[in-house]
Amino acid sequence: MDKVNIPSMSSVSSVASRSFSFAACIFDMDDLLVDTSRVWIAAEERLLARIGRQRTAEVAVRWNGMNATDIARVIHELYRPPWPLAEFQGLLRQELSTAYRSGPEMPALRGAVELVRALSGRFPLAVASGSPPEGIAIALARLNIREHFAVLISSEEVPAGKPAPDVFLAAAARLKVEPARCVVFEDSLAGARAARAAGMACFTVPSAEHDKVAALSTRVLRSLDEAIPLLKPQA
């Protein structure tokens, strides 16, 4: 598969006015389009409380950008709880479902709604997220942007979550667009690695591990709406 020519950070900084042509746009969701951090933190805290542990930012960075299945696996490996892995993974999904339906507010992040509405109708759009399918639907509906996306896919629906490329490749396949003609919008290191592994360009608004995310980025943004004048549909 042909790879996207992703420029180095030095070349990116020298092309501030450059435009980029793509055939489709694929978005991560959590902490990129919508601030779901309090939802995930609440679910993780409740899961860890079951085994007498506390969630800390220093430990949580190990699973930033992963889906619930993989987060539960990391916690299981770290703390060896009494439940079998599959049951423990189910417990986290239950906690997430509760948090999404009745938990904290989920505000849009700066520029997210503006970018999605600006691209809608010009590009086919997809969401490829580590959140469970019902969480994706709930969050996008609350932002009133669900109708702009042709494809919603959770990494729980593919063989491997981020940083594996599976969810982005599946989104491109459902959009019927070659991976090399897609741009991914991401915030996490796992997501940026997945985009690179999929052979896709990657625009980022880093939420953590900024230098590592930036090193993998086609373009680093301060907010998503900065991408509006940069993107042109491919012929």
C-alpha positions in Angstrom: 0.0 0.0 0.0 1.3 3.4 -0.9 2.1 5.6 2.1 1.2 9.3 2.5 4.3 11.5 2.3 4.0 13.0 5.8 6.4 15.9 6.1 8.8 16.4 9.0 7.9 19.0 11.7 10.5 21.3 10.3 8.9 21.2 6.8 5.4 21.5 8.3 6.4 24.7 10.1 7.6 26.2 6.8 4.4 25.7 4.9 2.0 27.7 7.1 -0.1 28.7 4.1 0.0 25.4 2.3 -3.3 23.7 1.4 -3.9 20.0 1.5 -6.1 17.9 -0.8 -7.9 14.8 0.4 -10.9 12.7 -0.6 -12.2 12.0 2.9 -11.8 13.1 6.5 -11.8 10.7 9.5 -12.1 12.0 13.1 -11.3 10.6 16.4 -13.9 11.7 18.9 -12.7 11.6 22.6 -10.9 14.8 23.6 -10.8 15.9 20.0 -14.4 16.7 19.0 -15.9 16.4 22.4 -14.5 16.6 25.9 -15.3 13.1 27.2 -12.5 13.0 29.7 -14.8 13.2 32.7 -16.9 10.3 31.4 -13.8 8.1 31.0 -12.2 9.2 34.2 -15.5 8.5 36.1 -15.7 5.0 34.6 -12.1 4.2 35.2 -12.2 5.5 38.8 -15.2 3.3 39.5 -13.5 0.2 38.0 -10.3 0.8 39.9 -12.3 1.4 43.2 -13.6 -2.2 42.8 -10.0 -3.4 43.4 -9.0 -0.9 46.0 -6.9 1.3 43.6 -6.9 4.9 42.7 -6.6 6.4 39.2 -3.6 8.7 38.7 -2.6 10.7 35.7 0.8 9.1 35.7 -0.6 5.7 35.3 -3.5 6.6 33.0 -1.1 7.9 30.4 -0.3 4.3 29.6 -3.8 3.8 28.0 -4.5 7.3 26.6 -6.3 6.9 23.3 -7.1 3.2 23.8 -10.6 1.7 23.7 -12.3 0.2 26.8 -11.3 -3.4 26.0 -7.6 -2.4 25.9 -7.8 -0.1 28.9 -9.2 -2.9 31.0 -6.5 -5.2 29.7 -3.8 -2.8 30.8 -5.3 -2.3 34.2 -5.7 -6.1 34.5 -2.1 -6.6 33.7 -1.0 -3.9 36.2 -3.1 -5.0 39.2 -4.2 -8.6 38.6 -7.8 -8.2 39.9 -9.7 -11.4 40.9 -11.9 -11.3 37.8 -11.0 -13.0 34.5 -10.0 -10.5 31.8 -13.1 -10.8 29.7 -15.3 -10.2 32.8 -13.2 -7.3 33.8 -13.4 -5.7 30.3 -17.2 -6.1 30.6 -17.2 -4.2 33.9 -15.5 -1.2 32.3 -17.9 -1.2 29.4 -20.8 -1.2 31.9 -19.3 1.7 33.8 -18.8 3.6 30.5 -22.3 3.0 29.4 -23.6 4.4 32.7 -21.3 7.4 32.5 -22.3 8.2 28.9 -26.0 8.0 29.6 -26.2 9.8 32.9 -22.8 11.1 33.8 -20.9 14.4 33.3 -21.5 17.0 30.6 -19.6 16.5 27.3 -18.8 19.9 25.9 -17.6 20.4 22.3 -13.9 21.3 22.1 -12.8 24.5 20.5 -13.4 24.6 16.7 -14.8 21.1 16.5 -18.4 21.9 15.5 -17.2 24.7 13.2 -14.9 22.3 11.4 -17.4 19.5 11.0 -20.0 21.8 9.6 -17.5 23.5 7.3 -16.4 20.1 5.8 -19.8 18.5 5.6 -21.0 18.3 2.0 -17.5 18.9 0.8 -15.9 15.7 2.1 -17.4 12.3 3.2 -16.8 12.3 7.0 -16.3 9.4 9.5 -15.8 9.0 13.2 -13.4 6.3 14.2 -13.2 6.3 18.0 -12.2 4.1 20.9 -15.5 4.8 22.6 -18.2 2.1 22.5 -20.7 2.5 19.7 -23.5 3.8 22.0 -21.1 6.3 23.5 -20.2 7.7 20.0 -23.9 8.1 19.1 -24.8 9.8 22.4 -21.9 12.3 22.3 -22.4 13.3 18.7 -26.1 13.7 19.2 -25.5 16.0 22.1 -23.4 18.2 19.9 -26.0 18.1 17.1 -23.5 17.0 14.5 -24.4 13.3 14.1 -26.0 13.9 10.7 -22.8 15.1 9.2 -21.1 11.7 9.4 -21.6 9.0 6.9 -19.7 6.4 9.0 -19.5 5.9 12.8 -17.1 3.1 13.9 -15.7 2.0 17.2 -12.4 0.3 17.5 -14.3 -2.3 19.5 -15.7 -3.4 16.1 -12.3 -4.3 14.6 -9.6 -6.8 15.5 -7.2 -4.4 17.2 -7.6 -0.9 18.7 -5.3 2.0 18.4 -2.3 2.2 17.9 -3.1 -0.5 15.4 -4.5 1.0 12.2 -7.6 -1.3 12.0 -10.3 1.3 12.9 -9.0 3.9 10.4 -8.7 1.3 7.6 -12.2 0.1 8.3 -13.6 3.7 8.2 -11.9 4.3 4.9 -13.3 1.0 3.5 -16.8 2.0 4.6 -16.4 5.4 3.0 -15.1 3.6 -0.2 -12.0 5.8 -0.2 -8.4 4.6 -0.5 -6.4 5.1 2.8 -3.8 7.3 1.2 -6.5 9.7 0.2 -7.8 10.2 3.7 -6.8 12.6 6.5 -7.2 11.7 10.1 -7.9 14.2 12.9 -6.4 13.0 16.2 -5.3 14.1 19.7 -3.5 11.1 21.2 -0.2 9.4 20.6 -2.0 6.0 20.0 -4.2 7.7 17.5 -1.4 9.4 15.6 0.5 6.1 15.5 -2.6 4.4 14.1 -3.0 7.0 11.4 0.6 6.6 10.3 0.3 2.8 10.3 -2.8 3.2 8.1 -0.8 5.2 5.6 -2.9 8.3 6.2 -2.1 12.0 6.8 -2.7 13.1 10.3 -3.7 16.5 11.6 -3.5 16.8 15.4 -4.5 18.9 18.3 -2.4 17.1 20.9 -4.0 16.4 24.3 -1.0 14.7 25.9 2.6 13.7 25.0 2.7 16.8 22.8 6.2 16.3 21.3 5.7 12.7 20.5 2.3 13.4 18.8 3.7 16.4 16.9 6.6 14.2 15.5 4.0 12.0 13.8 1.8 14.8 12.6 1.3 16.1 9.1 0.1 19.3 10.7 -0.3 20.4 14.3 -3.2 22.6 15.1 -4.1 24.7 18.2 -7.8 24.1 17.5 -9.7 22.2 14.9 -11.1 25.2 13.1 -7.6 26.1 12.0 -7.9 23.3 9.4 -10.9 24.9 7.7 -8.9 27.0 5.2 -6.2 24.3 4.7 -8.3 21.5 3.2 -9.4 21.1 -0.4 -11.4 18.2 -1.9 -9.5 16.0 -4.3 -10.8 15.9 -7.8 
